[in-house]
Amino acid sequence: MERLEGNMKEGKKKAEQVIPIRVPGQKTGEAYLAVYPSPGKGEKKPGVVICPGGGYWQVVEKEGEPVARAFNRMGCQAFVLHYSVLPDGFPTSLLELAKAVAILRNRAKEWDLDPERLVVCGFSAGGHLACSLGVFWNREFVWKEIGEKDGRGIRPDGMILGYPVITSGSYAHKAFVSRLFEHKGGPGPEDAGLVSLEKQVTEDTPKAFIWQTCTDADVPVENSLLLAMAMREKGVNVELHIFPDGPHGLSLATEETSGGDPCFENPHCAAWLAQAGLWLGNV
């Protein structure tokens, strides 16, 4: 937990406001929503709730605050969820994201937020988390557990998913299912199927913008393809970008998030943000 706690402290320093997130079942950590408002008052703006990656054992800073600032520059209200990780397991982080979305909708006026243009954005394991809300928002085990009357208040209006973990099948990220259910001694067959999100897509799943690289060595590109195909089969609008090369964990794919490693600077992949901005215009 040391790495997570360090990232959380750093995120709190940079955020304008911090909102604690409390849900049933939290064992460790201190989940919170960091607020990064866009300049200007009075005009309703779209909101983006960002879930950084980290394999469900940490929350990666480079996929949080820098991404929030980038969406600020596009005129969006941005929020970074620092969610619970190991030893907390499924569905704790999902409940935290659902609670965060409910809070933002209930307090939309506070941030000049358009409550009908609230999207979730996630990277890697954070992409799995964001997509989990997209497919489970109307399941009673989510909305009832956080005290909602139904799922309407927690439904995202769209999903932006960067190199997301999606499947527990042949193309699964190694060990991710085990991590999610480590708290109860390991996953059973029903658990693996539940968190294989391409199997959970319905007509009620919100539209999505998905991007990944063909050469991702950590999360096979088939994760994005499986989700896009499942959404297509259910008639859900999806925009998919597969870039030819680049490592896992690109974030903005610019110097700002490269950590000094030129492998994580990729002008071609960096175009995902502008494309996502165009996509947001139709949410």
C-alpha positions, 0 to 999 in steps of 0.5 A: 500500500505504500506506493498507493498512499504516496500517490494519494498524498501527491494527488491531494496536494495538486487538486483544488478540492478533495472529496472522501469516498466511503462505501460498504466493505472498504478495508484499507486505504482512503478513497477520494475524488480529486477535483480539477475544475476548468476555468470559467464560471456559469456555463455547464461543462461536460465532466470526466471522471478519471480512473488511473491504472495500476493493476488493482494494486496501486493508482498510477499518478501519470494517468491521473492529474496530467490527464485531468489537466489535459481535459481541463484545457478542452473545457471539461470539468475533470475528477480523478478517482483514487480508488481502493486497491489490494487487499480490497477486492471486487466490487469495492472500487466499483462501488467507489466509482459509482458513489463518485458519479452519484456525488457529482450528479447531485452536486453538479451546480457546484462545478457548473457540471452538465449532469447529462454529459458525465463520462468515465475515463480509465486506463488499463485496470482503471479502464476495467473499472470504468467499463465495469460501471458502464456494464453494471450501473443498473445491477442492484448489487451496485446501486443498492449497495451505495444507497441509490433508489435505482441505477439512473444516478450512477449511469455514465453517459459515455466511456473513454477507455485507454488500453483497458483490461477487459477479458478474463478469457484467453487474452486476459492480463495475467493475474488480474482476476486473481487480484480482484478476488484475492480477498476471498481466497481466490476467484471461482468460475462465476467470478471470472465470468462476471469480470470478463466485461465483454460478456456483460455488455447489454443494450443499456451499456453507454457508448464508448471511445476505446484506444490501444496499440497493436504492440501492447505487451501487457494487455493484448489488443484483443481486449479492446477488440472483444469489447468493441465487437460485443458493443457492436453486437448489442447495437451500442455506439463505439469508436475504436482506435488501434495504433500500430505501435507503442508500449502499455501505459502511454497515458497522454503519450507526450513528454509530460507523462513519459517520465523521461523515457522516450518510449512513452512519447508517441506523437501518433498515439498522442492524437487519441486525446484530440479524437476523444475531444471530438467524440465528447462533443457528441456525448 
